[in-house]
């Protein structure tokens, strides 16, 4: 694992767009209601991760967990010795293209050990970002999915999710930098009537405003975990007119303030 950690650390220091993220901390992070928008692979490289309201899912260093989309899941990231350190890779529908997708079966996670074969595949994936154009990222992600199936985790193919309209709406909000959009604008993007949109969202147990709030706060959480931007700038990037409003909404959802989360990543 040490080689993979060192490679990741060197690449993320380059401050370029990447098809993966790193979440790390030197103090415990307890996060409530974390939204998972796309199928997500989390590989714990250092420390330990708990998931669920009762901490019933445990990932030790050397474990991975593959999560389907979910509106809210509780998480605890716990450092061991130096830090908590995890590699995260999101998967879009096109990454599953050509695979024998199963019908969504309601299972929302698959957990296992990061075998030597999987570790080498992840190492190659991370290293390929130094030379591979963005257009090849999806095919490299598909290799990871195929390997996970090969080592006994075919259940991940049922985790593409069923919240398709909510996902598309999330992408619209993020692509529009969270600027205000009328319902008519949204319907034009999706090529559907307002009544159809609201009915489809209701069937997914959500609404336009709920998707927007999740998207903004989820992006805020991601930026706090992966960047050195100030809280004020992150609030602005997520469409909030004031840092105080962002902090208030952030704490209401995740159970801690942006400042408290930042302190888990600071030394000294």
C-alpha positions in Angstrom: 0.0 0.0 0.0 2.9 2.4 0.7 3.8 2.6 -3.0 0.2 3.5 -3.9 0.0 6.1 -1.1 3.3 7.7 -2.3 2.1 7.8 -5.9 -1.2 9.3 -5.0 0.4 12.0 -2.8 2.8 13.0 -5.6 0.1 13.2 -8.2 -2.4 15.2 -6.2 0.3 17.8 -5.4 0.2 18.8 -9.0 -3.1 20.5 -8.6 -4.7 19.2 -11.8 -8.1 17.7 -12.6 -8.1 14.0 -11.7 -10.5 11.1 -12.0 -10.1 10.3 -8.3 -10.0 12.1 -4.9 -8.2 11.7 -1.7 -9.8 12.3 1.7 -7.4 12.5 4.6 -7.4 13.7 8.2 -5.2 13.7 11.3 -8.2 13.8 13.7 -11.4 11.8 13.7 -14.2 13.0 11.4 -17.8 12.2 12.2 -20.1 13.1 9.3 -23.8 12.7 9.2 -26.1 12.4 6.1 -23.3 12.3 3.5 -24.9 12.1 0.0 -23.5 9.6 -2.4 -24.5 10.8 -5.9 -22.8 8.2 -8.1 -21.5 4.7 -7.4 -18.4 5.2 -5.3 -15.3 3.1 -4.6 -13.6 4.0 -1.3 -10.2 2.3 -0.6 -9.0 2.8 2.9 -5.2 3.0 2.8 -4.6 4.3 6.4 -6.8 4.4 9.4 -10.3 3.0 9.7 -13.8 3.9 8.4 -17.2 3.3 10.0 -20.4 3.6 8.0 -24.1 3.6 9.1 -26.0 5.1 12.0 -24.8 2.4 14.4 -21.2 2.1 12.9 -22.3 -1.4 11.7 -20.0 -1.4 8.6 -16.2 -1.2 9.3 -13.4 -0.7 6.7 -9.9 -1.2 8.1 -6.8 -0.2 6.2 -6.5 -2.5 3.3 -10.3 -2.8 2.8 -12.5 -1.3 0.2 -16.2 -0.5 0.1 -18.3 0.0 -3.1 -21.3 2.2 -2.4 -24.4 2.7 -4.6 -26.0 6.2 -4.8 -27.7 7.2 -1.5 -29.2 10.4 -0.3 -27.6 10.2 3.1 -25.2 7.9 5.0 -23.3 8.5 8.2 -19.6 8.1 8.3 -16.6 8.2 10.7 -13.1 8.5 9.5 -10.6 7.5 12.2 -6.8 8.1 11.9 -4.4 5.5 13.0 -0.9 6.7 14.0 -0.2 9.3 11.2 -3.6 9.8 9.6 -6.7 8.6 7.9 -6.1 8.3 4.1 -8.6 7.0 1.5 -8.7 6.8 -2.2 -12.2 7.6 -3.7 -13.3 6.9 -7.3 -16.7 7.8 -8.6 -18.4 5.9 -11.4 -20.8 7.3 -14.0 -23.3 5.3 -16.1 -20.9 5.2 -19.1 -18.3 3.5 -17.0 -20.6 0.5 -16.8 -21.1 0.4 -20.5 -20.6 -3.1 -22.0 -20.8 -4.8 -18.6 -23.6 -7.2 -17.8 -25.6 -4.9 -15.6 -27.9 -6.6 -13.2 -31.3 -5.2 -12.1 -31.0 -2.9 -9.1 -31.6 -5.2 -6.1 -31.7 -2.7 -3.3 -28.2 -3.6 -1.9 -26.3 -0.4 -1.3 -22.7 -1.6 -0.6 -20.2 -4.3 -1.3 -17.1 -4.7 0.9 -13.9 -6.6 0.6 -10.1 -6.8 0.9 -7.8 -4.8 -1.5 -6.0 -7.8 -3.0 -2.6 -7.5 -4.6 -4.3 -7.7 -8.0 -6.7 -4.8 -7.2 -3.9 -2.8 -5.6 -1.8 -3.1 -8.9 -4.9 -2.1 -10.9 -5.4 1.0 -8.8 -1.7 1.8 -9.0 -1.9 1.7 -12.8 -5.1 3.7 -12.8 -3.5 6.5 -10.7 -0.3 6.5 -12.7 -2.2 6.7 -16.0 -3.5 10.1 -15.0 0.0 11.4 -15.7 -0.4 10.6 -19.4 -3.9 9.4 -20.3 -6.2 12.1 -21.8 -9.5 12.6 -20.0 -11.4 10.8 -22.8 -9.7 7.5 -21.6 -10.7 7.8 -18.0 -14.0 6.0 -18.4 -12.3 3.0 -20.0 -9.7 2.8 -17.2 -12.5 2.9 -14.6 -14.3 0.1 -16.5 -11.1 -2.0 -16.0 -11.5 -1.5 -12.2 -15.2 -2.6 -12.4 -14.3 -5.6 -14.4 -11.5 -6.6 -11.9 -13.9 -6.2 -9.0 -16.3 -8.5 -10.7 -13.5 -11.0 -11.5 -12.4 -11.2 -7.8 -16.0 -12.0 -6.7 -17.9 -8.7 -6.4 -20.3 -8.9 -9.2 -23.0 -7.4 -7.0 -21.5 -4.0 -7.8 -23.2 -4.2 -11.2 -26.5 -3.8 -9.5 -25.4 -0.6 -7.9 -25.8 1.8 -10.8 -28.8 3.1 -9.0 -32.4 4.0 -9.8 -32.4 7.7 -9.0 -31.8 8.7 -12.6 -33.7 12.0 -12.7 -32.2 13.1 -9.4 -28.8 12.3 -10.8 -29.4 14.3 -14.0 -30.8 17.2 -12.0 -27.7 17.1 -9.7 -25.4 17.3 -12.8 -27.4 20.3 -14.1 -27.0 22.2 -10.9 -23.2 21.4 -10.7 -22.7 22.2 -14.4 -24.4 25.6 -13.9 -22.2 26.4 -10.9 -25.3 26.5 -8.7 -26.6 29.7 -10.2 -30.4 30.2 -9.9 -32.4 28.4 -12.5 -36.1 28.6 -13.1 -38.2 25.4 -13.1 -38.8 26.1 -16.8 -35.0 26.2 -17.4 -34.6 22.8 -15.7 -37.4 21.3 -17.6 -35.9 22.5 -20.9 -32.6 20.9 -20.0 -34.3 17.6 -19.2 -36.8 17.8 -22.1 -39.8 17.1 -19.9 -42.8 18.9 -18.5 -42.8 20.3 -15.0 -45.5 17.8 -13.9 -43.5 14.9 -15.2 -40.3 16.1 -13.5 -42.1 16.6 -10.1 -43.7 13.2 -10.4 -40.5 11.4 -11.3 -38.7 13.1 -8.4 -41.5 12.2 -6.0 -41.1 8.6 -7.0 -37.4 8.8 -6.1 -38.4 10.4 -2.7 -37.0 13.8 -3.4 -37.7 17.2 -4.9 -35.9 19.9 -6.9 -34.9 21.9 -3.8 -33.7 18.8 -2.0 -31.5 17.8 -4.9 -30.1 21.3 -5.1 -29.4 21.5 -1.4 -27.6 18.1 -1.5 -25.6 19.1 -4.5 -24.4 22.4 -3.0 -23.6 20.9 0.4 -22.1 17.8 -1.1 -19.8 19.9 -3.2 -18.9 22.0 -0.2 -18.0 18.9 1.8 -15.9 17.6 -1.2 -14.0 20.9 -1.5 -13.3 21.1 2.2 -11.9 17.6 2.1 -9.8 18.0 -1.0 -8.8 21.6 -1.3 -7.1 24.4 0.6 -9.7 27.0 -0.4 -11.0 29.3 2.3 -14.5 28.6 3.7 -15.7 31.9 2.3 -14.6 30.9 -1.2 -16.1 27.4 -0.9 -19.4 29.0 0.2 -19.3 31.2 -2.9 -18.4 28.4 -5.2 -21.4 26.4 -3.9 -23.9 29.2 -4.5 -24.2 30.7 -1.0 -24.3 34.4 -0.7 -22.7 34.4 2.8 -20.3 32.2 4.7 -22.5 32.2 7.7 -25.4 30.8 5.8 -23.2 28.1 4.3 -21.9 27.2 7.7 -25.3 27.0 9.2 -26.7 24.8 6.5 -23.5 22.6 6.5 -23.8 22.0 10.2 -27.5 21.2 10.0 -26.8 18.5 7.4 -23.4 17.0 8.4 -23.4 17.6 12.2 -20.3 19.9 12.3 -19.3 23.2 11.0 -16.9 23.8 8.1 -14.4 25.2 10.6 -14.6 22.1 12.7 -14.1 19.9 9.7 -11.0 21.9 8.6 -9.5 21.5 12.1 -9.4 17.7 11.6 -7.1 18.2 8.6 -4.7 20.7 10.3 -1.4 20.1 12.0 -0.5 22.1 15.1 
